[in-house]
Amino acid sequence: MSIFIVVLIYFAVLFGISRLTSRKADNNMFYRANRKSPWYMVAFGMVGASISGVTFVSVPGMVLSSQMTYLQMCLGFIVGYLVIAFVLLPLYYRLNLTSIYTYLGQRLGERSYLTGASFFLLSKMTGAAVRFYVVCIILQQFVFEPAGIPFVVNVVVMVLLIWLYTQRGGIGTLVFTDTFQTLCLFTALILIILSVVSHLNLTLGEAIKTVASSPMSHIFEFDDWLSPQHFWKQFLSGAFIAIVMTGLDQDMMQKNLTCKSLRDAQKDMCSYGVAFVPANLLFLFLGVLLTMVLGTGLKGDEMLPIYIQGAASSDLLPLTTYFFIIGIVAASFSSADSALTSLTTCYCVDIRRQPDNELLRKRMHITICIFFVLFILLFRAINSTSLIDAIYTIASYTYGPLLGLFVFGLFTHRQPNDCLVPYICIASPLLCYALDTTTQYLWDYHFGYELLMLNGLLTVLGLWCFSKKT
């Protein structure tokens, strides 16, 4: 019951922020926050939105299978964010875009525009459902199950809460709620780390030295190029993942486009990109500490929840459970709320072309919430892999065509056959899946996250083959 009260207080604060920021809200406020967002608040809030509940649970557990080699990908993220700041953001601001996929219509054609927007809708809906699935299973375990409430009710209630505080203010509200949620997320993370350090009877300095000397603190892998953890595979994959999952993603870019000027948006992007490395280092640091408490016989996604369960049942660390619940809720809601808002924006602006239709926007916001619930329940039924791995695998297939479309538009002077663009964008991920299956069977080689680059390349080649000079 005490956990339930803590969660209620948290949501009361969110609704208070929503009420203050959504006064006299209109469509321009919902989609663009009237272009008045402070860049430092956008940057700070984006860190929390990128981390999500998946990072909170899965990244600490990654040390069991790949040590700290995930930081190689995080270093690649910085390069990707620089590309976004100095290549994509100038384009978006020059064209004064509300939806970034409008560019595809201006440069490549009507069907290219609809194809790009449709791939975003599919990509964001599946990715956001996976992320939000985390907070639902955690709350089910700690709050709803003890009360005898089924998982379906849990999911419906959580999505309903998001709809309630985003349905008026939209992105204008999210800039402020994301800042609050990111603050809660990192406060919870630091307090959990201190809790584990105390459990090990170490000082913070001793814990840092112990983690640094652990074999699990291994970061760079240069020897085995067939390994999915090889440095250049991880680094380049990280750069391209950052470009597609942030720079070509309406969800993340919609927040950047609320800054007052291009210069502010670039400061926001660069600050956010640099902050991502130490943020993930903290999660991996926690993961190594957890292996010292729990051993290495668990699945990665199970480590932190199992530790929290043990802390909750002991007299030593009773507050750890509250930190964990708030951290998970803050991380998951800061990514899910902006995903629902961006999906509504994409449908109204790109698919229906009625950005000024307020009734359509409200109806679509509810409809997307319903689809969101269905996707979460579907993922619960079929999931059998690491959550963080599932997200990047989905991204490799669904964001690849988006990457190819933008690369072709930005770096060539050719005009594709617009009628064939949807078929090319569907064929590319199917061909990638066939190649991955074939290489595993013939040479026992499994494509990692570099599949995203291959997918984008195949899309570009397909567009090039059916294009003409302009």
C-alpha atoms as one frame of an Amber mdcrd trajectory, in Angstrom:
protein
   0.000   0.000   0.000   2.865   2.390   0.785   4.310   1.837  -2.712   0.898
   2.644  -4.176   0.809   5.915  -2.228   4.294   6.862  -3.473   3.182   6.278
  -7.084   0.019   8.337  -6.527   2.071  11.252  -5.175   4.334  11.019  -8.223
   1.379  11.223 -10.603  -0.140  14.076  -8.637   3.016  16.094  -9.325   2.814
  15.203 -13.059  -0.801  16.331 -13.265   0.087  19.542 -11.445   2.807  20.287
 -14.027   0.402  19.408 -16.838  -2.252  21.754 -15.510   0.184  24.657 -15.212
   1.685  24.183 -18.690  -1.480  23.451 -20.675  -3.417  26.626 -19.947  -4.775
  28.106 -23.188  -3.195  25.198 -25.072  -3.928  24.890 -28.801  -2.631  22.756
 -31.666   0.532  24.847 -31.979   1.223  24.238 -28.301   0.527  20.498 -28.697
   2.796  20.082 -31.741   5.540  22.720 -31.279   5.250  24.241 -27.761   5.087
  27.613 -29.548   8.855  27.316 -30.177   9.640  28.688 -26.711  11.286  25.746
 -24.890  14.578  26.443 -23.020  17.287  24.324 -24.665  18.803  23.124 -21.377
  15.437  21.741 -20.215  14.940  19.947 -23.531  18.456  18.430 -23.295  18.027
  17.260 -19.727  14.577  15.828 -20.407  15.768  14.010 -23.535  18.326  12.060
 -21.505  15.503  10.579 -19.447  13.318  10.000 -22.507  16.151   8.102 -24.248
  17.020   5.986 -21.239  13.529   4.568 -20.576  12.638   1.712 -18.240  14.394
  -0.764 -20.537  17.752   0.842 -19.798  16.970   0.817 -16.089  16.440  -2.963
 -16.114  18.471  -4.304 -19.040  21.682  -2.243 -19.163  22.896  -3.258 -15.663
  22.349  -6.883 -16.704  24.384  -6.501 -19.897  27.605  -6.884 -17.882  26.808
 -10.609 -17.575  27.033 -11.229 -21.311  29.183  -8.397 -22.706  30.895  -6.682
 -19.740  30.949  -2.904 -20.316  31.381  -3.125 -24.094  28.014  -1.345 -24.483
  29.961   1.877 -23.842  31.553   1.412 -27.289  28.096   1.922 -28.778  27.510
   4.916 -26.488  30.708   6.524 -27.836  29.311   6.016 -31.332  26.144   7.783
 -30.212  28.160  10.997 -29.750  29.206  10.954 -33.416  25.596  10.367 -34.437
  24.382  13.281 -32.325  26.967  15.586 -33.930  25.639  14.581 -37.359  22.117
  15.371 -36.186  23.158  18.752 -34.743  25.067  19.997 -37.789  23.430  18.180
 -40.735  19.799  17.390 -39.909  18.768  20.169 -37.513  19.807  22.979 -39.943
  17.637  21.305 -42.600  14.618  20.974 -40.297  14.850  24.554 -39.060  15.395
  25.972 -42.545  12.222  24.264 -43.767  10.351  25.245 -40.562   9.015  21.703
 -40.142   6.458  20.447 -37.653   6.932  16.845 -38.813  10.365  15.925 -40.145
   8.844  13.565 -42.734   7.441  16.550 -44.612  10.967  16.823 -46.036  10.561
  13.467 -47.781   7.476  14.741 -49.585   9.239  17.911 -50.725  12.377  16.103
 -51.891  11.277  12.633 -53.055   7.531  12.637 -53.636   4.132  11.859 -52.157
   4.522   8.092 -51.774   7.988   8.506 -50.266   6.459  10.882 -47.729   3.701
   8.436 -46.752   6.155   5.523 -46.664   8.524   7.342 -44.301   5.686   8.404
 -41.991   4.227   4.879 -42.007   7.547   3.286 -41.101   7.868   5.744 -38.222
   4.386   4.848 -36.965   5.278   1.137 -37.012   8.758   1.639 -35.536   7.709
   3.962 -32.733   4.635   1.976 -31.769   6.574  -1.290 -31.412   9.637   0.294
 -29.772   7.597   2.348 -27.310   5.460  -0.676 -26.436   8.583  -2.689 -25.598
   9.869   0.138 -23.398   6.587   0.657 -21.582   6.188  -3.086 -21.115   8.966
  -2.801 -18.513   7.133  -0.440 -16.181   3.982  -2.519 -16.471   5.628  -5.813
 -15.456   7.493  -4.102 -12.592   4.344  -2.448 -11.243   2.467  -5.718 -11.699
   5.068  -7.492  -9.573   5.290  -4.911  -6.804   1.877  -3.175  -6.758  -0.929
  -4.787  -8.770  -0.287  -8.510  -8.246  -0.311  -8.293  -4.404  -3.680  -6.536
  -4.760  -5.002  -9.260  -7.099  -5.325  -6.909 -10.106  -4.702  -8.551 -13.536
  -2.019  -7.368 -15.959  -4.538  -6.079 -18.515  -6.019  -3.643 -15.991  -2.498
  -2.538 -15.041  -1.663  -1.661 -18.669  -4.947   0.154 -19.289  -4.587   2.254
 -16.127  -0.975   3.246 -16.892  -1.751   4.283 -20.486  -4.851   6.159 -19.308
  -2.705   8.177 -16.896  -0.363   9.174 -19.742  -3.316  10.232 -21.892  -4.723
  12.361 -19.075  -1.624  14.537 -18.624  -0.650  14.819 -22.317  -3.990  15.192
 -24.100  -4.125  19.006 -23.774  -0.605  20.405 -23.645   1.148  17.784 -25.799
   4.821  18.483 -26.408   4.607  21.777 -24.504   3.756  19.850 -21.337   6.294
  17.090 -22.007   9.293  19.443 -21.999   8.533  20.157 -18.335   7.325  16.712
 -17.237  10.382  15.074 -18.860  12.655  17.373 -16.858  10.929  16.342 -13.633
  10.979  12.653 -14.585  14.667  12.697 -15.543  15.481  14.271 -12.184  13.543
  11.492 -10.431  15.228   8.841 -12.585  18.798   9.851 -11.746  17.987  10.479
  -8.094  16.618   6.942  -7.888  19.614   5.476  -9.747  22.173   7.149  -7.475
  20.270   6.136  -4.332  20.061   2.510  -5.528  23.823   2.489  -6.227  24.486
   3.830  -2.724  22.124   1.180  -1.370  24.064  -1.647  -3.084  27.403  -0.167
  -1.955  26.086  -0.128   1.614  24.867  -3.731   1.230  28.437  -4.745   0.248
  29.853  -2.889   3.298  32.049  -0.738   1.047  32.696   2.958   0.855  31.964
   4.643  -2.467  35.709   4.945  -3.191  36.244   1.247  -2.451  33.312   0.348
  -4.687  34.804   2.342  -7.594  38.174   0.586  -7.175  36.501  -2.821  -6.923
  34.460  -2.294 -10.083  37.500  -0.939 -11.975  39.503  -4.088 -11.118  36.651
  -6.463 -12.028  36.937  -8.442 -15.300  33.403  -7.247 -16.045  34.681  -3.678
 -16.431  36.228  -4.634 -19.798  35.130  -2.010 -22.363  37.039  -2.256 -25.652
  37.037  -5.337 -27.878  39.416  -5.210 -30.859  40.563  -8.845 -31.243  37.645
 -10.914 -32.578  36.083  -9.155 -35.558  33.380 -11.842 -35.764  32.165 -10.908
 -32.287  29.054  -8.691 -32.086  30.999  -6.725 -29.429  33.879  -5.798 -31.769
  34.694  -2.100 -31.329  34.071  -0.891 -34.878  30.803  -2.800 -35.187  29.544
  -1.326 -31.926  30.910   2.178 -32.576  29.540   2.521 -36.117  26.252   0.861
 -35.169  25.953   3.336 -32.289  26.474   6.298 -34.629  23.817   5.089 -37.082
  21.393   4.053 -34.326  21.648   7.558 -32.847  20.994   9.119 -36.255  17.920
   7.022 -37.017  16.438   6.655 -33.507  16.922  10.349 -32.724  17.605  12.372
 -35.876  15.084  10.566 -38.093  12.600   9.995 -35.289   9.697  12.434 -34.987
   9.440  11.679 -31.271  12.926  12.943 -30.395  13.104  15.657 -33.039   9.742
  17.141 -32.107  11.242  18.192 -28.767  14.304  19.709 -30.427  12.103  21.646
 -32.821  10.458  23.390 -29.849  13.696  25.298 -29.093  13.719  29.029 -29.834
  16.406  28.856 -32.531  18.654  26.491 -34.454  21.609  27.458 -32.272  19.678
  26.542 -29.121  18.653  23.209 -30.655  22.293  22.436 -31.530  23.422  23.242
 -27.977  20.659  20.986 -26.714  21.685  18.090 -28.984  25.411  18.293 -28.237
  24.842  18.502 -24.472  22.459  15.577 -24.559  24.845  13.471 -26.670  27.787
  13.932 -24.331  25.667  13.260 -21.219  24.545   9.880 -22.564  27.937   8.203
 -21.932  28.277   8.918 -18.177  24.568   8.135 -17.726  25.013   4.626 -19.130
  28.301   4.205 -17.273  26.319   4.588 -14.029  23.957   1.789 -15.064  26.836
  -0.536 -15.972  28.595   0.363 -12.705  25.417  -0.713 -10.891  25.384  -3.950
 -12.897  28.895  -4.948 -11.785  27.970  -4.220  -8.156  24.850  -6.384  -8.478
  26.905  -9.351  -9.691  28.936  -9.083  -6.480  25.719  -9.384  -4.480  23.777
 -11.918  -6.568  26.447 -13.814  -8.507  26.392 -14.489 -12.253  23.811 -17.255
 -12.544  20.863 -15.014 -13.377  19.484 -13.579 -16.612  20.499  -9.962 -17.145
  16.973  -8.534 -17.011  16.339 -10.324 -13.703  19.228  -8.934 -11.651  17.914
  -5.572 -10.521  14.300  -6.703  -9.839  15.576  -9.684  -7.798  17.857  -7.448
  -5.759  14.984  -5.028  -5.133  12.734  -7.883  -4.025  15.384  -8.989  -1.522
  15.804  -5.436  -0.265  12.056  -5.026   0.096  11.800  -8.126   2.281  14.695
  -7.130   4.547  14.921  -4.567   7.302  18.261  -3.318   5.966  17.170  -1.433
   2.839  13.371  -0.867   2.890  13.519   2.454   0.979  15.330   0.874  -1.987
  12.018  -0.411  -3.334  10.562   3.105  -3.445  13.650   4.423  -5.274  13.380
   1.600  -7.789   9.660   2.055  -8.482  10.009   5.818  -8.932  13.048   5.366
 -11.187  11.291   2.791 -13.371   8.081   4.810 -13.612   9.963   8.040 -14.385
  12.142   6.390 -17.042   9.271   4.595 -18.742   6.756   7.432 -18.675   9.242
  10.001 -19.998   9.663   7.907 -23.154   6.097   6.613 -23.505   4.350   9.982
 -23.159   6.437  11.629 -25.873   6.000   8.560 -28.109   2.213   8.824 -27.932
   2.367  12.566 -28.627   4.666  12.140 -31.635   2.525   9.317 -33.047  -0.512
  11.602 -32.838   1.466  14.374 -34.552   2.665  12.087 -37.331  -0.809  10.780
 -38.094  -2.530  14.185 -38.072   0.210  16.106 -39.893   1.645  13.475 -42.258
  -1.089  10.922 -42.927  -4.268  13.008 -42.702  -2.649  16.436 -43.464  -4.968
  18.195 -40.991  -2.674  19.787 -38.384  -5.319  22.397 -37.468  -8.121  19.896
 -36.852  -8.337  19.802 -33.039 -11.143  17.217 -32.944  -9.117  14.826 -35.137
  -6.090  15.308 -32.893  -8.029  14.452 -29.735  -9.674  11.398 -31.311  -6.387
  10.145 -32.700  -4.626  10.579 -29.362  -7.192   8.231 -27.785  -6.997   5.761
 -30.686  -3.197   5.536 -30.484  -3.447   4.902 -26.737  -5.732   1.927 -27.486
  -3.274   0.543 -30.055  -0.486   1.081 -27.537  -2.273  -1.147 -25.020  -2.748
  -3.869 -27.649   0.931  -3.776 -28.683   2.067  -4.132 -25.050  -0.172  -7.158
 -24.528   1.083  -8.682 -27.790   4.702  -8.211 -26.760   4.012  -9.857 -23.388
   2.684 -12.885 -25.247   5.663 -13.346 -27.610   8.728 -11.839 -25.886  11.615
 -14.269 -25.270  14.755 -12.122 -25.481  16.595  -9.352 -23.685  14.506  -6.188
 -23.763  17.321  -3.856 -24.821  18.334  -6.303 -27.546  14.718  -6.533 -28.709
  14.508  -2.761 -29.146  17.681  -2.502 -31.223  16.734  -5.553 -33.295  13.339
  -4.030 -34.096  15.056  -0.728 -34.924  17.476  -2.452 -37.318  14.563  -3.658
 -39.436  12.085  -0.785 -39.174  14.394   2.261 -39.152  16.611   1.011 -41.996
  14.261   2.205 -44.780  13.955   5.609 -43.054  17.740   5.863 -42.987  17.901
   4.980 -46.688  15.245   7.530 -47.665  16.940  10.414 -45.858  20.441   9.473
 -47.064  19.211   9.273 -50.662  17.443  12.610 -50.366  20.325  14.454 -48.681
  23.344  13.072 -50.511  22.217  12.414 -54.080  20.822  14.599 -56.860  18.570
  11.904 -58.267  14.791  11.530 -58.236  13.471   8.035 -57.432  10.457   6.437
 -59.058   8.017   7.500 -56.361   5.513   4.745 -57.178   8.113   2.041 -56.394
   9.413   3.547 -53.144   6.991   1.662 -50.819   7.947  -1.683 -52.386  11.671
  -0.953 -52.107  11.307   0.017 -48.452   9.408  -3.191 -47.675  11.809  -5.386
 -49.674  14.950  -4.097 -47.914  14.192  -5.402 -44.385  12.877  -8.676 -45.854
  16.137  -9.115 -47.766  18.110  -8.305 -44.600  16.258 -11.016 -42.709  16.981
 -13.509 -45.493  20.684 -12.574 -45.499  20.921 -12.875 -41.710  19.296 -16.310
 -41.795  21.544 -17.482 -44.652  24.828 -16.332 -43.078  23.907 -18.007 -39.807
  23.206 -21.281 -41.605  26.224 -21.264 -43.942  28.955 -19.553 -41.915  27.542
 -19.319 -38.384  27.758 -15.528 -38.627  24.988 -13.577 -36.928  24.462  -9.934
 -37.889  24.422  -7.614 -34.894  23.214  -4.041 -34.876  25.184  -3.460 -38.091
  22.071  -4.871 -39.760  20.703  -1.319 -39.584  23.490  -0.022 -41.846  22.976
  -2.898 -44.292  19.235  -2.246 -44.353  19.772   1.447 -45.086  22.334   0.632
 -47.800  19.973  -1.783 -49.550  17.244   0.873 -49.506  19.590   3.448 -51.060
  20.685   0.978 -53.761  17.066   0.124 -54.548  16.129   3.805 -54.837  19.203
   4.458 -57.010  18.356   1.628 -59.434  14.914   3.103 -60.035  15.799   6.774
 -60.238  16.851   9.421 -62.739  19.083  12.475 -62.649  17.528  15.821 -61.820
